[in-house]
Amino acid sequence: MGGWIKKQSILLGGIGLAIIGIYLGAQAGIDYKDFPVIGSRNVVWILAQTMLLFAAFILAVPVFVMIIEIAGYVRKDEKLDRLAKDFARLLPVSYSITAILGGLFTLASYLLFPRFMNYMTGAFKPTYIVFAVLIFLESTAVYIYWTTWDRLKGDKKMQHIILGVILNVIGTLVMMTANIWGSFHLSPAGVDAAGKVINLKEAIFNLTFWPINIHRFIANVSFGGFICAAYAAYKYLSSTTAEEKAHYDWMGYTGTFIGVATMIFLPFAGYYFGMEIYRFNAQMGITFMGGALSKIWLLQALVIAVIYMSTCYYLWLGLERIPGSEKYKKYIPYLSWGLILAFAVWATPRAWVASLEDMAGGTHPIYGTMGIMAPKIAAVNIAILGVILTFLLNRRAGKIIPEGRKGYVYIQWLLILLIVVVNIVVLYYSYIIPSATRIRLSIYTFLFMVPAIGLIYLFDGLLLRGARRVGEIQWGKMAPRSQYALIAVAVSNVWAMALLGYGRAAARLNWHVYGALEDTSKYAGLPAMGNATLVISGITLLFLVLIGIVFKVTGASARGGAQ
Amino acid sequence: MTGGTKLIIVAVVVTGFYAWFGFSIPQSRWDAPQKKVLTLDMKPKQLAAEGKEIFRKAGCGVCHSVTGEKLRGPDLSRIGAERDAEMMAAILYSGTSDMPAANRPPANLNNAEITAVIAYMQSLGGRPKVKIGDIKEP
């Protein structure tokens, strides 16, 4: 009970800061207040993004902790239960940091941007109350979930799993409530001509509400997986015993598996989000994808290329610890070249434009139509295939496939060939066809890709059903450089989240709430890309320092508990 | 070197690389649009010149060509000969299913700016005639 009160007092401290901010904002009587040296925009930006990264982490970890716990229960595998507990151990401290960051962010927002934030209070007060109740319930659920881990074992394990389900439902509701505000800023609905919210239900279920929910949920799980993999990599590099190395190697692989398996679907959720932005306001879509903000996508391509290639590098090195994997290593050069060529498409001149004004009066005099998204999507689809094939190699390596299943392999090759051909055709024709056809083509490509990937996995499952291993996987026998690749993936992932957080906010240009509430502060414009990347890198490092503290505190408490 | 120090080095190198790349591409800030000062005594030709600038800065050219080329939206190279000022104003103020109204974001033009854009469009295949005050806000 004492622990619960302690945990809730930190949460209440965060809520208290937020309430003080709301009160002071209401009393401010001014539109904006500046912050010395770094400026008010940067203060709110840094606090908001760091808090969002922590929020993503505390939403993601319970999702895969629950999945691993269920897997451990079904397979009666103590090792899986221990792994789930190792991940869950990170939760309580992370919750406390998120609560403090949330309080600071709200306080700073109301103090520095009172007109905007008072507008939000006026429009969304009921959702604020719902949010406060939900985070209180979530914090309580985390506390109960964590403290009952060892008590609810054996016959009572199902009760603990139900607690995990409840925690995840509440966590998802918390995320969805916060997404109401973020999506409303981008695509407001239910407002009158003066920008006042007159229909709360329409304002909540605005056009980008569901796409943001879906995109964030998938992104958060992927992000959580990679951060946990980085934690495992750090522990692996610090471990001295073979047993510890084996455990953290396996933990790193599992985190990476979760990260990649979910990340594969992220571009598709992103396309859905993009489609809804175009539906809300085509001009905003153009500005976002092919206009003033198109450089963000160039950077994003670079970051995703680092994430995909580092992940594949880690997995290729992982083949070394699988007995009988030798015959699959010959595919690695082809896969690496496939990935390099796919990402090179994003660096071609027609992939992006310098500014909206470059487009004015027609197309570029040399290159023709600029900022074309469809070929980039096709190229990413091929890169996704490269990652999937790397995973298939890892799954298949060292396994003896039972007789009579060659047909499944041929079907898989056929599907892979089909994906490559379809995407190369789309990539080529995207440069030629009219934009309306091109945008529709992206949707058809998406509808083709998802079932095609699903079928590859389905036939892989059928192929490997009941397959025996040549020998046990040698967990803990990974080269140290593989662990640095995992850390680079996690850092890149944090950076990508912060970049896209900036991109989503920047899409509003000089509007707090697009078309409803104009930003008239001196920070109404957008910084040059280089300056934006400096802030993004700073946020990434700040988050990593804070998450490092979580790892340190968690590690110390685990050792204390063990003693 | 401890595991933690190695981790910090990797993090600084990776984030530093992305920031370096961010600075290596052409830099351009985006400034919030400043409202044009358009006065009652401006002649239609002067207004058309201002309208051309507004047309460019508001991003109209992303979808509309003025050279006969086919882009996302209709070509406007002969619009001055084909539409009168009232029809142009009606479309600019109400928008279409594909085009946001000009007085709404992202263009967010005021009445004087819309009048200037109409003067510019009249100059495409025709002669600018409108003056400030001729176009009424619906």
Interface residues (C-beta under 8 A of the other chain):
Chain A: A230 Y234 K235 L237 S238 N281 A282 Q283 M284 I286 T287 G291 A292 K295 L298 L299 L302 V303 V306 A354 S355 L356 E357 M359 A360 G361 G362 T363 P434 S435 A436 Y484 I487 A488 V491 S492 W495 L509 N510 W511 Y514 G515 E518 D519 A524 G525 L526 P527 A528 M529 G530 A532 T533 L534 I536 S537 T540 L541 L544 G548
Chain B: T2 G3 G4 K6 L7 I8 V10 A11 V12 V14 T15 G16 Y18 A19 F21 G22 F23 I25 P26 Q27 S28 R29 W30 D31 A32 P33 F55 R56 K57 G59 C60 G61 V62 C63 S65 V66 T67 E69 K70 L71 R72 D98 M99 P100 R104 P105 P106 A107 N108
